[in-house]
Amino acid sequence: MDPVSPAEAHWSYLSVLACPSCHTPLLRENLQLRCQPCERTYTRTESVLSLFTPEGERAMAGSHDAPWSRWRAAIEGLETWRKRQRRAPRLSSSSPADVHEDGTSDLALERLLAACTEGIDRPLIVDVGAKDGRMAARFSRPVRYLGVEPFVQGVHSEDSPVVRALGESLPLQNGTVHGVLCHAVFDYFVDGARALDEMARVLAPGASLALVVSVLTPHVAHARASHTRAGRLWHALSATREVGVRAAATLLPQALSLTTAHTQFYTRNEVMALLAARFELCSVHEQPTRTSSVLYIHARKRTKKRLPVI
């Protein structure tokens, strides 16, 4: 294989990359990758390799299909939220020092990543929703890291290559990955079940999934997900018994707004049911916030199919 430069770092993973449509291994042809069965060619954009299905290309181009239009709106809403958070004054908090504004915990994440890489020498970790690949630095032991992200931010390095792709159609071969990290992006998937199917497909038997996801109580979920302003307001007020008056009051501005920063809104039971159909749960750590809880979930790919109930 040719020497690897930072701009070509993702090609060092050619042995596991695959066509996102048919999962066939890709062939390198000069500065492109090619899938022979699909007769599709994948190229680099701004030094980042793009591996989208035709559906993914339409979504990135602004598809008006209902699920993908919601997804684009959620991404725009997320950017609006980030700008507002950067402008907002920092308030004192009773949360532990390692807990961030979004409720995520550094200590809980470190423990989760350690559990998912235990006993494997330089495991291949795929970070689904990698942004700029910064999570590569969070592992306490040497790993081989590959990020998957539709909207790559910043400049990735040779040690943390990122390819452009969607979580619902991972550009990886079956059973080739030692671990999958999905950190605070699960509620941005258009189809969470399909994304979990893809994660299970690329994991080797018994390999680990590290999932960090925010879950809501039923009324809070409805207050954020209802399609009408009246429905969101009703559920925001109804959430008082679940989260208290002060927390429920924070839902009112969101209920009145027409923008959203998420594609899906999950309750704890919904996430657990989706996982149980595909993985074996190893551990769950819960970090509560004002109107939600952040779950740190370690799960393993099932090695045997569940027997049907007769």
C-alpha positions in Angstrom: 0.0 0.0 0.0 1.2 3.5 -0.7 2.6 5.6 2.2 -0.1 7.2 4.2 -0.3 11.0 4.6 -2.8 12.8 6.9 -5.0 13.6 4.0 -5.1 9.9 3.0 -5.3 8.4 6.6 -8.7 6.9 6.0 -7.3 4.8 3.2 -5.2 2.9 5.7 -8.5 1.3 6.6 -9.2 0.0 3.1 -9.3 -3.6 4.4 -12.5 -2.8 6.3 -14.1 -0.1 4.2 -17.0 -1.2 2.0 -19.7 0.1 -0.3 -22.4 1.6 1.9 -25.1 0.1 -0.4 -24.0 -3.5 -0.9 -21.2 -3.8 1.7 -18.8 -5.2 -0.9 -15.1 -4.4 -0.3 -13.9 -1.4 -2.2 -11.0 -1.2 -4.7 -8.6 1.7 -4.8 -8.1 3.3 -8.2 -5.7 6.2 -7.9 -7.5 8.9 -5.8 -10.9 7.0 -5.8 -12.5 4.0 -4.4 -14.7 1.8 -6.6 -17.5 -0.8 -5.9 -17.6 -3.2 -8.8 -21.1 -4.7 -8.2 -22.7 -1.3 -7.9 -20.5 0.4 -10.5 -20.2 3.4 -8.1 -17.1 5.5 -7.5 -16.4 7.3 -4.2 -14.1 10.3 -4.1 -12.6 12.8 -1.6 -14.1 16.2 -0.9 -11.8 18.6 0.8 -9.4 15.8 1.7 -12.3 13.7 3.3 -13.5 10.5 1.7 -17.3 10.6 1.0 -19.1 7.2 1.2 -22.8 7.9 0.8 -25.5 5.8 -0.7 -27.7 7.5 -3.3 -30.3 8.1 -0.5 -27.5 9.7 1.6 -26.4 11.9 -1.3 -30.0 13.1 -1.7 -30.3 13.8 2.0 -27.0 15.8 2.0 -28.3 17.8 -1.0 -31.4 18.8 0.9 -33.9 16.0 0.1 -37.6 17.0 0.7 -38.5 13.5 1.8 -40.2 13.8 5.2 -37.7 11.9 7.4 -34.6 13.6 5.8 -36.2 17.1 5.8 -36.7 16.7 9.6 -33.1 15.5 9.9 -31.8 18.6 8.1 -34.0 20.8 10.3 -32.7 19.1 13.4 -29.1 19.7 12.3 -29.9 23.4 11.7 -31.6 23.6 15.1 -28.5 22.0 16.7 -26.3 24.7 15.2 -28.6 27.4 16.5 -28.5 25.8 20.0 -24.7 25.7 20.0 -24.5 29.4 19.0 -26.9 30.3 21.8 -24.9 28.2 24.3 -21.7 29.9 23.3 -23.3 33.3 23.9 -25.1 32.4 27.1 -23.4 33.3 30.4 -22.0 30.4 32.4 -24.1 29.8 35.5 -23.0 28.1 38.7 -24.2 24.5 38.9 -24.6 21.9 41.6 -23.6 19.2 39.1 -20.2 17.4 39.6 -17.2 19.1 38.0 -16.8 16.6 35.2 -20.5 17.1 34.0 -20.9 19.4 31.0 -23.7 21.7 30.0 -25.4 19.0 28.0 -25.3 16.6 30.9 -22.5 14.3 29.7 -19.9 13.2 32.2 -16.2 12.8 31.5 -15.7 10.2 34.2 -18.7 8.1 33.0 -17.4 8.2 29.5 -13.9 7.1 30.5 -15.2 4.1 32.4 -17.5 3.2 29.4 -14.6 3.3 26.9 -12.3 1.3 29.2 -15.0 -1.4 29.5 -15.5 -1.6 25.8 -11.8 -2.0 24.9 -10.8 -4.2 27.8 -8.7 -7.2 26.8 -8.2 -6.3 23.1 -4.8 -5.2 21.8 -5.2 -2.0 19.7 -8.9 -2.6 18.9 -10.4 -1.1 15.8 -13.0 1.4 17.0 -15.5 3.1 14.8 -17.0 6.3 16.1 -20.5 6.9 14.5 -21.2 10.6 14.6 -17.5 11.5 15.0 -17.6 15.2 14.2 -13.9 16.0 13.8 -12.6 12.8 15.4 -11.7 14.4 18.8 -13.0 11.3 20.6 -10.0 9.4 19.5 -8.0 11.2 22.3 -10.5 10.0 25.0 -9.3 6.4 25.0 -6.9 5.5 27.8 -5.2 2.7 25.8 -4.0 2.5 22.2 -6.8 2.0 19.6 -7.2 2.2 15.9 -9.8 4.8 15.3 -12.0 5.6 12.4 -14.8 8.2 12.5 -18.0 8.3 10.5 -19.7 11.6 10.2 -21.9 13.3 7.5 -20.9 16.8 8.5 -17.2 16.7 9.2 -16.0 19.6 11.4 -12.5 20.8 11.7 -9.4 19.0 10.4 -8.8 15.4 11.3 -5.4 13.9 11.8 -3.6 10.7 10.7 -4.4 9.3 14.1 -8.1 10.1 13.9 -9.3 9.8 10.3 -13.0 10.5 9.5 -15.0 9.5 6.5 -18.3 11.2 5.4 -21.2 8.7 5.7 -24.5 8.2 7.5 -25.0 6.0 10.5 -27.9 4.3 8.8 -25.6 3.0 6.0 -22.1 2.5 7.4 -19.4 2.0 4.8 -17.8 -1.0 6.5 -17.6 -4.7 5.9 -19.5 -7.2 8.0 -18.0 -8.3 11.3 -14.7 -6.3 11.0 -14.9 -3.9 13.9 -13.9 -4.5 17.6 -16.0 -1.7 19.0 -18.5 1.0 18.0 -18.8 4.3 19.8 -22.0 6.3 19.4 -21.7 9.4 21.6 -24.6 11.8 22.0 -25.9 11.4 18.4 -28.4 8.6 18.6 -31.4 11.0 18.7 -30.2 12.6 15.4 -30.5 9.4 13.4 -33.5 9.4 11.0 -34.0 5.7 11.8 -32.5 4.6 15.1 -33.4 0.9 14.6 -31.7 0.9 11.2 -28.6 2.5 12.7 -28.4 -0.1 15.4 -28.7 -2.8 12.8 -25.8 -1.3 11.0 -23.7 -1.1 14.1 -24.5 -4.8 14.9 -23.7 -5.8 11.3 -20.1 -4.3 11.3 -19.2 -5.5 14.8 -17.5 -8.9 15.2 -19.4 -11.5 17.2 -19.3 -10.5 20.9 -17.8 -7.1 20.2 -18.8 -4.0 22.1 -21.1 -1.1 21.6 -20.6 2.1 23.7 -23.8 4.1 23.5 -24.2 7.5 25.1 -27.8 8.7 24.7 -30.2 11.2 26.3 -33.6 9.8 27.3 -36.7 11.6 28.4 -39.8 11.0 30.4 -42.9 10.4 28.3 -44.4 13.9 28.7 -41.1 15.6 28.1 -40.6 13.5 25.0 -44.0 14.6 23.7 -43.4 18.2 24.7 -40.4 18.2 22.4 -41.7 15.9 19.6 -45.3 16.9 19.1 -46.0 18.3 15.6 -48.3 21.1 16.9 -47.5 24.0 19.2 -50.6 23.3 21.3 -49.6 19.6 21.8 -46.1 20.6 22.9 -47.5 23.2 25.4 -49.9 20.7 26.8 -47.3 18.1 27.4 -44.8 20.7 28.8 -47.4 21.6 31.4 -48.2 17.9 32.0 -44.5 17.2 32.7 -44.6 19.0 36.0 -45.3 15.8 38.0 -42.4 14.0 36.2 -39.6 16.6 36.4 -40.9 19.3 38.8 -42.1 22.9 38.2 -38.7 24.5 37.5 -37.6 21.9 35.0 -41.0 21.9 33.3 -40.8 25.7 32.9 -37.7 25.3 30.8 -39.7 23.3 28.3 -42.1 26.2 27.6 -39.8 28.2 25.3 -39.0 25.1 23.4 -42.7 24.2 23.1 -43.4 27.7 21.6 -40.5 27.5 19.2 -40.8 26.0 15.7 -37.2 24.8 15.7 -35.9 21.5 17.1 -32.4 20.2 17.8 -33.2 16.5 17.5 -34.7 14.1 14.9 -36.1 11.6 17.5 -37.0 11.8 21.2 -36.6 8.6 23.1 -37.8 7.3 26.5 -35.5 5.0 28.5 -37.8 2.0 27.7 -37.7 2.7 24.0 -33.9 2.7 23.9 -33.7 -0.4 26.0 -36.2 -2.2 23.7 -34.2 -1.3 20.6 -31.0 -2.5 22.1 -32.4 -5.7 23.5 -33.4 -6.9 20.1 -29.8 -6.7 18.8 -27.4 -6.7 21.8 -26.8 -8.1 25.2 -26.7 -5.4 27.9 -23.5 -5.4 30.0 -23.9 -2.2 32.1 -25.9 1.0 32.2 -24.9 4.1 34.1 -27.5 6.9 34.4 -26.6 10.6 34.8 -29.7 12.7 35.5 -30.2 16.2 34.2 -33.1 18.7 34.7 -35.4 17.3 32.1 -33.6 14.2 30.9 -31.1 11.5 31.8 -27.9 10.6 29.9 -27.4 6.8 29.7 -23.9 5.3 29.3 -24.6 1.8 27.9 -22.1 -1.0 27.4 -23.6 -3.7 25.2 -22.2 -6.7 23.2 -23.3 -8.0 19.9 -25.4 -11.1 20.3 -23.6 -14.3 19.3 -26.8 -16.3 19.2 -30.2 -15.4 17.9 -33.1 -15.3 20.3 -35.3 -18.3 20.1 -38.9 -17.6 19.1 -41.6 -17.8 21.8 -44.0 -20.6 21.0 
